[in-house]
Amino acid sequence: MKKTGGLRLSRRVAKRVEEIRPSGIRKFFDLVIGREDVISLGVGEPDFPVPWRIREEMIYSLEKGYTSYTSNLGLPELREGIAEYYTRFGVKALPEQVLITSGVSEGVDLAIRTLIEPGDVALIPEPCYVSYKPLVEICGGEAVTIPTVPDFKLTYERLMEYADGKAKILVLNYPANPTGVSYSKKELEEIADAVNELDLIVLSDEIYAELTYTGRHVSIASLNGMEDRVVIFNGFSKAFAMTGMRVGYVIAPPDIFAGMLKIHQYCMLCAPITGQIGAIEALRSLDEVDRMRAEYMRRRNFVAKKLGEILELKRPDGTFYAFPKISSTGMSSEEFAEGLLMKKNVAVVPGNAFGECGEGYVRLAFAVKFDKLKEAIERIKEFVEEYGEG
């Protein structure tokens, strides 16, 4: 038996799986269990309930006995609604290009398994969401991370520097988890130029598109010449507060779509019908998204001002995350996060959970009620003053 990351795995487990590091987020939050008076700024989940009219539609669907499988593709009305909805981000897609998945996570997994063969390279700007690199490695591919500190943005120059002849895909997440950065149309056009020159396929994770505070989100798939190079991922978990409903979707070029559908048919069959029915109503309820976005923006502005007085912080363009730099305290990311939890009962995520260049930062989610958020920032201030080197 071999011990890896605190888990005992037998030799019967595939080597690729055995060598994957456990999630740095989950590893840290084992420490939170059982502690009282903890203000958690760690979990990336809205603190709002699913809006009532969406819940009502789901309840009514259960009362009517809608509990069966759907088509592997998903409900036709939902696919049509998503194709129409995505025109707000500049994308003209057919319903036949829309696949309903069990959350965005399944969609990303399907796309990587469809595209990556052993030896292929995936380019991933870092800091990044925790699942991209392991999913590439499970497929036998090589994940090449592109450092983006201190501005956290991919550029034409950075992409050209790290790409090589083996590079096949670029994973692009914006607004980004964990940093909150996003891109203007001009910045995306420069990235698109590099993508075209390098002949890459872009996996564009746009789950936080509706939680954009600086301008309107633009999908890279909407830019000239990119529609056949981009697989879009989005869903209803974040902006619509429907995390437990497990409804995501993919918009993909026909050949990639066909490959993803094959895998989806065998591994998942379909997303839950109750959640799909709720998602149809969600697309009619964008005023609810506007209400939640306004509150997140209020919290973002507060965090940017108050936390920015304590630690160096790049103002988030979107999401409900802030990614302050804590290296001035003399602590590592894990030391800071563990100390803050043990001394002040505030939970954040160490930045190195999001890759090596996340070291020196921590991620905090402002998806908590405003009074709790104010108290948490005050506790962080006390912690830095009492235990930081500065």
Secondary structure, DSSP 8 states (H G I E B T S, - for coil): -EEETTEEE-TTS-HHHHTS---HHHHHHTTTTT-SS-EE------SS---HHHHHHHHHHHHTT--S---TT--HHHHHHHHHHGGGGT----GGGEEEESHHHHHHHHHHHHH--TT-EEEEEES--TTHHHHHHHTT-EEEEEE-TTTT---HHHHHHH--TTEEEEEEESS-TTT-----HHHHHHHHHHHHHHT-EEEEE-TTTTSB-SS----GGGSTT-TTTEEEEEESSSTT--GGG--EEEE--HHHHHHHHHHHHHHT----HHHHHHHHHHTT-HHHHHHHHHHHHHHHHHHHHHGGGTSB----SBTTEE--B-GGGT--HHHHHHHHHHHH-EE-EEGGGG-GGGTTBEEEE--S-HHHHHHHHHHHHHHHHHHS--
